Amino acid sequence: MEGQVIAVYRERYLVEYESDKIFMEVSGRFQYINYLKSDYPQVGDFVSFHLAGVDFGIIEQIKERTSVLSRQDVGTVMEQQILAVNIDIVFICMSLNEDFNLRKLRNFLSITYGDQYQVIILLTKSDLCFDIENYISQVQGVTDHEILSISAFEESDINRLRQIVGNKTTVFIGSSGVGKSTLINELIGEQYLETKSIRLKDAQGRHTTVNRELIRLESGGSVIDTPGIRIVSSYFVDEQNFEDIQALSEGCMFNDCTHTVEPGCMVQKSLIDGTLDEERYNQYRKAVRLNRFNQSREKQRLRMLEKKLRKGR
């Protein structure tokens, strides 16, 4: 049998199977061959399972994921933390008040590089802003993704959002208090998720979502709400996603240029003359370092898994 994980609660998983919702755990064999958190079922995963009772099941296998949204875990282990899988659209939410911060936006963009899903920037709480075009212009200087200014209290804005979502699976990400849960409540048409008022002293909403959850919509689509993210760091970033820096590197004197101290480096030249943004360059350098470190960890993990499987035969 096959179902979809719609919520995760520590070591238990709520799986939707046909019209039923069943709590499940992973099998003993699953635990034997998987030990990273990212290897375990996530919200949006399709899983194979068997029933171990009337209302309880055992997950045997995770089906191949079509897309993954993840970040580097904030703990000391520095594992990959998956936010959602099998998604079609990622909405990056940033409110048009004191939360507006281009550095935050760059950080969120860093975990969405690639062509696995469509990325849309939602500038929320537009009803609190008197110069929306200025903010849109600033965001256009950072990304060429689609940008929407939106208010949860404007029916036309919510209808437009419903049309975009359609029958697709979407996820909303952003800092705490930017209005993700409010928007999702409007999409659903009821107060499904708890929301709290804005703190007047700093224009911040209060953090409400604790667990990730996949919610079905009448349109046939699904939406995943996520807890507010305070620290954002990508786990894997393809260096090819920094197309501007890759294009500059083609003019470097050395083919193996690290873009740090070599003579004839076009990347360094562009930093000096101001045509390359220093923050963009720093993100690139960070991505290179993290990729090398994490790729080494993944190779080690695969070697350990192969050794474990050979031992278990």
C-alpha positions in Angstrom: 0.0 0.0 0.0 1.1 3.6 -0.6 0.2 6.8 1.1 1.5 10.3 1.6 3.0 11.8 4.8 1.0 14.9 5.8 2.5 15.5 9.2 5.5 14.5 11.3 5.5 14.2 15.1 8.9 13.1 16.4 9.1 9.4 15.7 5.5 9.1 14.4 4.1 10.0 11.0 0.5 10.9 10.0 -0.1 9.3 6.6 -3.0 9.9 4.3 -4.2 6.7 2.6 -7.3 7.1 0.4 -9.8 8.8 2.7 -8.1 7.7 5.9 -5.4 9.3 8.1 -3.2 6.7 9.8 -0.4 7.1 12.4 2.7 5.1 11.5 6.2 4.3 12.5 9.2 3.2 10.4 10.1 -0.5 10.3 13.1 -2.0 12.1 14.8 -2.6 8.8 14.2 1.0 7.8 15.9 2.1 11.0 18.8 -0.3 10.4 19.7 1.1 6.9 18.9 4.8 7.6 20.4 7.0 10.3 20.3 10.6 9.0 17.2 12.7 9.7 17.0 13.5 6.0 16.7 9.8 5.2 13.5 9.5 7.3 9.9 10.4 6.1 9.2 14.0 5.6 6.1 16.0 4.9 5.1 15.4 1.3 6.8 12.0 1.0 5.0 9.1 -0.6 5.7 5.9 1.4 5.0 2.2 1.1 3.6 0.6 4.2 1.6 -2.3 5.7 -1.0 -2.1 8.3 -0.1 -3.5 11.8 -3.6 -3.0 13.2 -6.9 -1.2 12.5 -5.5 2.3 12.8 -1.7 1.9 12.8 0.8 1.2 10.1 4.5 0.4 9.5 6.5 2.4 6.9 8.8 0.2 4.8 10.1 2.5 2.1 10.1 6.1 0.9 9.4 6.6 -2.8 11.8 8.7 -4.9 11.4 12.4 -4.2 10.8 14.6 -7.2 11.9 17.8 -5.4 13.5 18.7 -2.0 13.6 22.0 -0.2 16.2 21.8 2.6 18.6 23.8 4.6 21.6 23.1 6.8 20.6 22.1 10.3 21.3 24.8 12.9 22.6 22.1 15.4 26.2 21.1 15.9 25.9 18.0 13.7 25.2 20.2 10.6 23.0 17.6 8.9 20.6 18.4 6.1 17.2 19.5 7.4 14.4 18.9 5.0 11.6 21.4 5.0 9.3 19.8 2.4 9.5 17.3 -0.5 7.6 16.7 -3.7 6.6 20.4 -4.1 5.8 22.4 -7.2 6.0 26.0 -5.9 8.0 27.7 -3.1 6.5 31.0 -1.8 9.2 33.1 0.0 7.3 35.4 2.3 8.6 38.8 3.4 6.4 41.4 5.0 6.3 45.1 3.9 7.1 46.5 7.3 10.2 46.3 9.5 10.8 42.7 8.6 11.8 43.7 5.0 15.4 42.8 4.6 17.2 42.0 1.4 19.9 40.0 3.2 17.2 37.7 4.6 15.8 37.4 1.1 19.2 36.4 -0.3 19.5 33.8 2.4 16.1 32.3 1.5 16.9 32.4 -2.2 20.1 30.4 -1.4 18.0 27.3 -0.4 15.8 27.5 -3.5 18.4 27.5 -6.3 17.8 25.0 -9.0 14.9 24.1 -11.3 13.1 21.6 -9.1 10.2 24.0 -8.4 8.9 27.5 -9.2 9.9 30.2 -6.8 7.6 33.2 -6.2 8.4 36.1 -3.8 5.3 37.2 -1.7 5.6 40.7 -0.3 3.0 40.3 2.5 1.0 42.9 4.5 0.8 45.3 1.6 -2.1 47.0 3.4 0.5 48.4 5.9 2.8 49.8 3.1 2.5 53.2 1.3 5.4 52.7 -1.1 5.0 49.2 -2.5 6.7 49.9 -5.9 9.9 51.0 -4.1 10.1 47.6 -2.3 9.4 45.7 -5.5 12.2 47.6 -7.2 14.6 46.6 -4.4 13.6 43.0 -4.7 14.0 43.1 -8.5 17.6 44.1 -7.9 18.2 40.8 -6.1 16.2 38.2 -8.1 14.3 37.8 -11.4 11.7 35.5 -9.8 8.1 36.6 -10.0 7.2 39.1 -7.3 3.7 39.6 -5.8 2.6 42.2 -3.2 -0.3 40.8 -1.3 -2.7 41.5 1.6 -4.5 38.7 3.4 -7.4 41.1 3.7 -7.8 41.8 0.0 -10.1 39.2 -1.6 -8.7 39.8 -5.1 -5.2 39.1 -3.8 -6.3 35.8 -2.2 -8.1 34.8 -5.4 -5.0 35.5 -7.4 -3.0 33.3 -5.0 -5.6 30.5 -5.3 -5.3 30.6 -9.1 -1.5 30.3 -8.9 -1.7 27.4 -6.5 -4.4 25.5 -8.5 -3.8 21.8 -8.1 -0.1 22.1 -7.3 1.7 21.3 -4.0 3.2 24.5 -2.5 5.2 25.5 0.5 5.3 28.8 2.3 8.7 29.8 3.9 9.8 33.0 5.7 10.7 34.4 9.0 8.3 34.2 12.0 5.4 36.7 11.8 5.4 37.5 8.2 1.8 36.3 7.8 2.3 32.8 6.3 -0.4 31.2 8.5 -2.8 34.0 7.8 -2.5 33.6 4.1 -2.9 29.8 4.3 -6.1 30.3 6.5 -7.5 32.5 3.7 -6.6 29.9 1.1 -8.3 27.2 3.1 -11.3 29.5 3.9 -11.2 28.9 7.7 -9.0 29.5 10.8 -7.2 26.2 10.4 -3.9 27.5 11.7 -3.4 29.6 14.8 -2.4 33.2 14.2 -1.4 36.0 16.6 -1.4 39.7 16.4 1.5 41.9 15.5 3.7 43.3 18.3 3.4 47.1 17.8 6.9 47.8 19.1 8.7 46.1 16.2 5.9 45.4 13.7 6.6 41.7 14.0 3.9 39.0 14.0 4.3 36.2 16.6 5.6 32.8 15.8 2.7 30.3 15.6 3.5 27.3 13.5 5.4 24.5 15.4 5.2 21.5 13.1 5.2 21.3 9.3 1.9 20.0 7.9 0.4 19.3 4.5 -3.1 20.7 4.1 -5.4 19.8 1.2 -7.2 22.6 -0.6 -10.6 22.5 -2.4 -8.8 23.2 -5.7 -7.1 19.9 -5.5 -3.8 21.4 -4.5 -1.9 21.2 -1.3 -0.1 23.7 0.9 2.6 23.1 3.5 3.0 25.6 6.3 6.5 25.7 8.0 7.7 27.2 11.3 9.3 30.6 10.9 13.0 30.2 10.0 15.5 32.4 11.8 18.7 31.0 10.5 19.0 30.0 6.8 21.9 28.2 5.3 21.8 26.0 2.2 23.0 22.4 2.4 23.7 21.8 -1.2 24.0 24.6 -3.7 25.0 23.9 -7.3 27.7 26.4 -8.2 26.2 26.7 -11.6 23.3 28.6 -10.0 25.7 31.5 -9.6 25.5 32.2 -13.3 26.8 35.7 -13.0 30.0 34.6 -11.3 30.4 31.6 -13.6 30.2 33.9 -16.6 32.9 36.2 -15.1 35.1 33.2 -14.3 35.3 32.3 -18.0 37.6 35.3 -18.4 40.0 34.4 -15.6 43.6 33.8 -16.5 43.7 30.3 -14.9 41.2 27.5 -15.5 41.4 26.4 -11.9 41.1 29.9 -10.5 39.6 30.0 -7.0 38.6 33.7 -7.4 40.5 34.7 -4.3 44.1 35.7 -4.8 45.1 34.7 -8.3 46.3 37.3 -10.8 44.1 37.9 -13.8 40.9 36.9 -11.9 37.9 38.6 -13.5 35.7 37.9 -10.4 38.1 39.8 -8.1 38.3 42.6 -10.8 34.5 42.9 -10.8 34.5 43.1 -7.0 37.0 46.0 -7.1 35.2 48.0 -9.8 31.8 47.3 -8.1 30.1 45.4 -10.9 29.9 42.3 -8.7 28.0 42.7 -5.3 30.3 41.7 -2.4 27.4 40.0 -0.6 26.7 37.9 -3.7 30.4 36.9 -3.8 30.4 36.0 -0.2 27.4 33.8 -0.7 29.2 32.1 -3.6 32.3 31.4 -1.5 30.2 30.1 1.4 28.3 27.8 -1.1 31.6 26.4 -2.4 32.9 25.7 1.1 29.7 24.0 2.3 29.3 22.0 -0.8 32.8 20.5 -0.5 32.2 19.7 3.2 28.8 18.2 2.7 29.7 16.2 -0.4 32.6 14.7 1.6 30.1 13.8 4.4 27.7 12.2 1.9 30.4 10.0 0.4 31.4 8.9 3.9 27.7 8.1 4.7 27.3 6.0 1.6 30.5 4.1 2.4 29.2 3.4 5.9 25.8 2.3 4.5 27.4 -0.1 1.9 29.5 -1.6 4.6 26.5 -2.0 6.9 24.5 -3.7 4.1 27.3 -6.1 3.2 27.6 -7.0 6.9 23.8 -7.7 7.2 23.8 -10.1 4.2 
